[in-house]
Amino acid sequence: MDVLILVLAVALISVFCYKNVPTVVGGIVCAILLLLVYKMDLYSGLLDTYMGGLVGFMKQWFIMFTLGALFGKLLDVTGGADALARFILDKVGAKNVSLGVFLFTTIVCAAGVSSFVTLFIVLPIGMKMCRRANLSRLSVVAGYTLGLQIGLALPYVPVTNNVLCASYFGTDVSAGGMLAVIMNVATAVIGMLYIKWYEKRLAGKGLGYAPAYGTGALEEVEEETKSAPHWGLSVIPMLIPILVLNIFKVKIEVAMLCGVIAVIVLQFKFLPRHWEDNRKIISDSINMSMTTIINAAAIVGLGAVIQACPGYMVVVDKILSYDGNPLMISMIATNLIAGIAGSSSAGLVLGAPVLQQAATLTNAAAFHRTTVFASLGLDSLPNAGFLQTECTLAGVKFKDAYLPVIFMLSVVLTLARGFVYIGICVLLGIA
């Protein structure tokens, strides 16, 4: 019964997210229901337990989220990210727009830039190239989807999934090492082969470029008119946090600060000269980071209430009593939670506290990487609100994009990556 109650609580928060109910509101409602069901003190449960979890998460991660948002905003304002996107897309050619979008998305996501920022930069340019080559808009969606799955799963990089797992399991961002890199490269190759096959199938049906579906699509950009930094001046700031993080083993906040400073120094010429414009960059970054971190923290607050419930340890014992490889435990549990919640970060912040004990039963680095892979699988079921936004901005019908593109690349391919990684770890005696 305890298992059912807690599963229903996680399922309910996912319904709220799907219906666009503010995450804080949904989290508080679910927390109240749990407190009432278990006859726990409502006041202390909300003020101490729920808010303690929410505030604790914000205290720990606010600076990192803000610096990450500022990093992406600076690259956007200076035109550096746009210049890099144009360079990559021009080099691969209009016929290979999906490859260009994939490469750009992978690079900027691995550098810690928000997925939403990436959307707004690459979609308008990608759609223009699709029009030139008479390719379906789905090519851009496919390249972007695959890029997210690779960029967010790489070791050594300062992405949220990587950093959260390092915090929970006592590892570092390099967890998984070269085996994880090889797995991601293989996944990328298979993913691109599938995308090319799918594009040929679309062409065979005579389905090329079409006007945007709906009214929410981003407008295609015209040719660049203002001066922008050389694309290399965007790559360097993206590499600096990764190098600093892995070579000097500094805190993630220090690494991201180094990246921000690098953007300012290298692209100073292209920054606004008026204080009000620069103040807006900072305030927009803070607002963006606040929205992101509050949404994640609201889920953490609910997780704190769940952990305080009498039935929590029953659930933990049932999960840990599974007679199997600890990596498989993480793969299944994290995927299920992320799938129910419709969010990879929710899958991590709700699942990782339960899985900490399992991490001690095997190679912690392999467990870390498996959990990252698992968080990026079933989180892409139709209840994930981000997918709806992606399709709207791309100007495609959700039903046209989901099964042949998003589901195949984000669910099927990603699940295969996780299970194959576990199998290799077992064969090599790593776990």
N, C-alpha and C positions, 0 to 999 in steps of 0.2 A: 504493500500500500504506500509506504514511504517513497519508493522509487517512482510510482505513478504520480504522486503529488508533485514531486520536484520536476519530473518530466513535463507535467502539465503547466507548471509555472514557467519553464523555459519556452514551452510551445506558445503560451499566452503572450509573452513579451515579443515573440516573433510575429504574432498576428498583429500586435500593436504597431510594430515597425512597418509591416506590410501595408497597413492602413494609414501610414504617415502620421500616427500619433506621436507627439514629441517623446523622445526616448526617456527623458526624466520623468514625465508623467506616467508612461507605461511602466517604468521601473518601480516607481513608488506604489502604483496600484497593485502590481504583482507582489511587492514586498508586504503590503498591508494584508493581502489575501493569505499569504503564507503565515504571517504572524497570527492572523485570526484562526486559521485552520489548526495551528499547533498551540493555540491558546497562550501565546507569548505576550509579554508586555508591549503594547502598541507604541507607547511614547518612547521608551528607551530603544525599542527595535528600530524605529525610524530615525530618531535623533542621534543615537549612539552607533548602532550597528550599520544602518544603511548609509547615513551621512559620513560615518567614519570611513567606510570603504570608499565612498565617492571622493571625499576630500583627500584621503590618503593617496589615491591614485593620481589625483590632480597635483598634489604636492610633489610626487615623485617624478611626474612626466611633463609638467607644464612647460618647463624651459625647453626641453627637447622638441616638443610639438611646436612651440612658438618659433624656435630657430629654424626648424624644418619648413614651416610656412613662410618665414621671412626669406629663406634661401630660394624657395620656388618663386616667390613674388618678385624678388630682385631680378632673377633670370628672365621673368616674364616682362617686367617693366623696361629693362634695358634692351630687350629684343634679342638677348643672347640665346634663349631657348628656341625662339622662332628661327633664328639664323641656323642653329644646329639642325632643326627639323627640315628646313629648306635644303640645306647641304646634303643631308642623308637622302631625302626624297629625290633630289635632282641627280644624285650619283647612281641610285638604283634604277632610275628611269620610271616613266609613267606606267609602263606595263608591269612593273614590280612594286607598285605602291604598297601592297600588303607587307612586303618585306621591309620597305622603308619605315612604315608605321611601326612594325614590330621592333626594329632596331632602335628607333628613337624612344619608344615607350619603355623598352627594357632598360636603356641607359638612364633615362631620367627617373624612373621608378627606383632603380637600384641606388641612385644618388640620394634618395629620400624625398623627392618631390612628390607632392600630393597627386593622387590619381585624378582628381577633378581638374587640377591645373593642367595636367597632361592632356586631358580630354579637350579642353578649350584651346590648347595650342595646336595640337596635331590634326584634329578633325577638319577645321576649315581648309587647311592646306591639302590634306589628303583627299577631301571631296573634290577640290579643284582639279587635282591630278586624275581622279577617277573620271571626271567629265572629259578631260583631254584624251584619255585612252579608251573612253567608252566602256569603263568597267563598272560593275555594280557597287553601290555604296557598302554592300556587305563585305567587300574586300578590306575596307578600312576598319570595320568592326572586327573582322577576323584578325588582322594584324595587331590591333590594339589589345584584343582579348588575350592573344598568345603572349604579347609583350608583358602584360600584367602578370601572367602566370609564371613567367621566367624571372622578371625583375624583382618580384616580391619573395622569391624562393631562393635566391642566390646566397651563398655564405659570404662572409667578409664585408657585407654592405650594411649601412645604417638604416635599414627599413624597419618599420614598427614591429612586424611579426618577428623578425630576427632578434631585435633588442628585447622584446617582451619575454621571449623564450630564454634568452641568456639570463634575464633577471630571475625568472622562476626556477630554472634548473641549475644555476650556479655555473654556467658555461660562458663562452664568449661568442662574438658574432662570427668567428671563423669555424664554428662547430659544423662538422660534416666534411670540411676540407675539400680536397680535390675530387673525391668521389661524388660529392654533391654537385660540384661544378660539371663533372662529366655527365651526371644524370640530367642536369638542366640543358646542357648542350644537345644531348641525344633527344630530349623532349622537344627542344626548339626545332631540330632538323625534322623530326617526325611531324610536328605541328605544321611546319611550312610546306612539307610535301602534301599534307592533307589539304591545306589552304589552296595550293596550286591545283590539286585535283578538283576541288570544289569550284574554283574559278573557271576551269575548263568546262565543267558541267553546266555552269550558268551560261557561259558563252555558247555552248551547244544548244541551249534552249532559247538563244537569242535575247537573253536578259543582260543588258548592258546598263549604262548610266540612266538614271531616272530622276525626276524632280523629287525633292524632299517630301516625305510623308508627314502630314501634320503641320502644326504651326510652331513647334518648339525647336526646330533644327537650327544649328549654327549656320550663319551665312558663310559662303565660300569667300576666301580672301582674294583681294585683287593683287596685282604685282606689287612687290615691295617698293615703297617710295621713300621712306625715311632711312637715314643711315643706321646701321646696326653693327655690333661688334663682330669680329671674325669668329667663326664657329669654334675655333680652338680655344678662345677665351671663355667658352662655356664648358668645354670638356675639362679643363684644368681644375676649376672650382669643384666639379663633380668628383674628380679623382682624389682631391686633397683630403676630404673627410674619411674616405676609405683607407688611404695610406696612413693617415695619422692614427686612425682607430686600430689598425692591425699591426703597425710597426711599433708605435709608442704605447699601445694598450691604454690609452687615456679613456676618460669617461665619454659617453656618447655626446653629451652636451658640449664638451670641449672640441670634439671632432666637427660637430655641426657649426660651431662658432668659427672655426678655422675656414670652413667652406664659405660662410657668410662674408668674412673678412676678405677672402680671395675674390669673391664676386665684386665687392666694393672697390678693391684695389685695381683689378684687371679691367673692370668695365665702368670705372668712375666717369669717364668721358660721356657715357650714355645715360647716366643717372640725372634726374631732374635737378635743376639749380635753385628752385624755390623751396623754402621750408615747408609750405603747405602741402606741396606735392610729396615731399619726402615723409612728412607726418602722416599722410594718407597711406603710404606704403606700409608704414609701421602699424598703423591702426587696422588696416585691412588684414595684415598678417596676424595680428592678435585676435581679431574677430574670427578669422578662419580657423586658427588653432583652438580657440575657445569652443567653437561649434563642434570640432572634431573630438576634443578631449572630454567635453561634457557628455557627448553621446557615449563614448567609451566608458567614462567614469560612472555613468548611470547604470550601465550593465555590471560594472564591478561592484557598485553598491548593492545591487540585487544579489550578486554572487556572495557578498558578505552576509546578507540575511540568510541565503540558502545554507551557507556554512554553519550558521548559528542554529539552524533548525535541528531538532533531535533526529530527524530522519537522514541527515547528511552523512553521518558516519556509516549508516546502513548502506547507502548508495556507494560510498567509497569502498567499503568492504566487498560489496558485490562485484564492483569493477576490478578490484585488485585480486579477487579470488579467482578470476578467470584463468583457467589453466592454459596459458599460452605465452608466447613471446611478449615482453613488455612493449616492444615497438608496435606490435599488432594491437595491443590494448590502446595505445595512444592513437594509432591510425583510425581505429573504429570509433573510439569515444570522442575524439576531437572533431572528426567528420560529422558525426551525428549531431553534436551540439551546435557546430557551425551551420549545419544544414537547417536545423530547427530555428535557430536565431537569424539565419540569412546574413551572416556576417562572419568574416574570418577572425576579426579582432574579438568579437563576442565569443567565438569558439575557443579562443586562446584564454581570455580572462576568466571564463567560466570553467573551462576544462583543466587548465594548467594547475590550479591549486589542488585539484583531485589527483592529478597525475604526478605530483612531485614525488610521492613515495615510490611510484613505479619507476621513475627515472633513476632511483638509487639501485635498482635491481639489474641494471644493464649499463652499457657504455653511454654516458650522459650526452656526449656530443652527437652520437647517432640518434639518441632519443630526441634531442633538441631539433635536429634536422627533420626527423620523421614528423614531429608535431607541426613544424612549419609547413611541410608538404600537406599534412592532413587538414590544416586550417584553410587551405586554398582549394579544397575539393567540393564538398557538398554545400559550401557557402554560396555557390552559384546556382542554386535551385531558383525557380521562378519567384519565390518570395523575397529575393534579394532586391531591395529598392534601387541599388546602384545600377543594376542591369536595365531597369526601366529608364533611368536617366540617360544612360549610355545610348540606348536605341532612340530615344526622343531627340537627343542632340545630334545624332547621326542622320536623323530623318528616315529611319527604316521602321517597318512594322515589327513589333516584338515577336509575333508568331513566326515571321519570316526569318528572323535572326537567331532565335533561341535554339531550336533543336539542331539545325545543321552547322551552326557556328559556335555559339556560346556553350551549349551543352557538350558538344564534342571536344572542344578545346579546354574548357574550364572544369568539366566534370569527368568525362571519360578519360581523357589524356592525363589529367592531373591525378586521378585515382590510380591509373596504371603506373605513373611515375613513383608514387608512394609505395605501392606494393612491390614493384621491382627493386626499389632502393632497399626495402626491408629484406627481400630475398638475397640480394647481393651481400648485405651486412651479415646475414646468417651464414652464407657460404664462405665468407672471408673470416668468419669467427670474430667479427667486430662486436656482434651482439647476439 
